[in-house]
Amino acid sequence: MEIGIDSFASAMYGTNSLSSADAMEQLLDRIAFADEVGLTVFGIGEHHKKEFLDSATPVILAAAAARTRQIRLTSAVTVLSAADPVRVYQNFATLDLIAKGRAELVVGRGSSIEAFPLFGFSLTDYDALFKEKLDLLLKIRDEEFVTWSGKFRPKLVNQPIYPRALQPKLPVWLGVGGTPDSFIRAGALGLPLMVAVIGGETHRFRPLIDLYRQAGATAGFLPDQLKVGLHSPGYVGDTDEQAIADYYPGYAELWTRLGRERGWPPVTRRQFDGLVSPTGVLVVGGPEQVVDKLIRHSEALGGVDRFTFQMDNAGLTHAQLMKSIDLIGTKVIPLLEAHTN
């Protein structure tokens, strides 16, 4: 199982307010450290809100590429519905050249919808936009000269798209939440699947992942072509108790605040304890507990090829995040490798 981290480039975390420049510098330090201790992948999300610094994802990833050597660099996710697929491909192809073949994309429709009015798109076209733009992005990836037409963008007639990525087939993962059609779409296209599970119990997603694998098999793809990634909130501490003590206060504050905006009840400690239980979604604990949970999640879902921690939006300090990255690289990954061997 590949292990990585996804970040929303939070501009405000910990007990002290940071400048945006300092927050960005610390984020790049964490990516470089993740590379140093052996994590597989680091992803940067896309938001257009005051509390995040990730509106220009490829720029952050390019800065990280100049400071790293092995770690793969990806979006998490690119809101493709509100973007131009030509520019998306060009940005990530350029990143791939800078990173010498380490770029990837995770594309999705976007659970945060602020990009739609910002770039002049209507939410009534939410799925149609994504379907059309995904079709164009994949065509650009696979063909240097593109002929294409659609509803939301001017047509292309034998148009060359440059630069070309260093990788012959730039990896494009499909980021999904809980919509069955999204899982089926990914399988029918043979795209690797990144499932965001941020609440409840992870094993409940097994029927949806089965739909993905069934659609892929029907389309003629082999099982080893149908990769499954899992993205969930998580944090690793020296011990289970320390991890929970570090993580709970910021997690509760964040989700209670989001609840006021979206109509959810406040977070309680009882709810949190359920989420960190063996079947709950939160991958929070000491290294051994985290490894046990990752193995359990993988078995419940019929195999997970990649897991990414979302940890920098729970009020944790830079020092705590760096410590957690160190534990993932020096403790969690070796324990996982020992289990698979």
Secondary structure as GFF3:
##gff-version 3
##sequence-region A 1 341
A	DSSP	beta_strand	2	7	.	.	.	ID=ss1
A	DSSP	alpha_helix	20	36	.	.	.	ID=ss2
A	DSSP	beta_strand	41	44	.	.	.	ID=ss3
A	DSSP	alpha_helix	57	65	.	.	.	ID=ss4
A	DSSP	beta_strand	72	75	.	.	.	ID=ss5
A	DSSP	beta_strand	78	79	.	.	.	ID=ss6
A	DSSP	three_ten_helix	80	82	.	.	.	ID=ss7
A	DSSP	alpha_helix	85	98	.	.	.	ID=ss8
A	DSSP	beta_strand	103	108	.	.	.	ID=ss9
A	DSSP	alpha_helix	115	118	.	.	.	ID=ss10
A	DSSP	three_ten_helix	123	125	.	.	.	ID=ss11
A	DSSP	alpha_helix	126	142	.	.	.	ID=ss12
A	DSSP	beta_strand	145	148	.	.	.	ID=ss13
A	DSSP	beta_strand	156	160	.	.	.	ID=ss14
A	DSSP	beta_strand	172	176	.	.	.	ID=ss15
A	DSSP	alpha_helix	180	189	.	.	.	ID=ss16
A	DSSP	beta_strand	193	196	.	.	.	ID=ss17
A	DSSP	three_ten_helix	202	205	.	.	.	ID=ss18
A	DSSP	alpha_helix	206	218	.	.	.	ID=ss19
A	DSSP	three_ten_helix	223	225	.	.	.	ID=ss20
A	DSSP	beta_strand	228	236	.	.	.	ID=ss21
A	DSSP	alpha_helix	240	262	.	.	.	ID=ss22
A	DSSP	alpha_helix	269	275	.	.	.	ID=ss23
A	DSSP	beta_strand	283	285	.	.	.	ID=ss24
A	DSSP	alpha_helix	287	300	.	.	.	ID=ss25
A	DSSP	beta_strand	306	310	.	.	.	ID=ss26
A	DSSP	alpha_helix	318	327	.	.	.	ID=ss27
A	DSSP	pi_helix	328	332	.	.	.	ID=ss28
A	DSSP	alpha_helix	333	340	.	.	.	ID=ss29
###
